Amino acid sequence: MTFELWMVVGSVVLLFAQITIQALLLTAQLGREYNAGPRDEDKPLTGRAGRAKRMVENYLETYPAFIALALAAVISGGSDWLTQGGAALYVVGRIVYIPLYLQGIAYFRSMVWILAALGLVAMTIGLIV
């Protein structure tokens, strides 16, 4: 299995970890009955539960691009140090991003997001050149 595919597998684990964190914090704030129910009432999430929800949404904004770039590198045979390094930078950046977002740490969190995004840029460049 190529390095990029390992990063895809890792990114799926990361997705489920974030969804689990979000669900646990939602349940802690709104209770099991709300979380298990149909959630017809749109109740606002605050504090860490709200940040966890936004953290998952933020991940899902860039995740399709990561998957597309990783699969393009594998399918095209274009895997190189840029696509591999970019994939690692994206996944590691997104891991580091989790506690920063949950704790509400400004600026440094944004810098980590930029580093993860630069991973996507590196993957793109690796596929183009």
Disulfide bonds with the S-S distance in Angstrom:
none
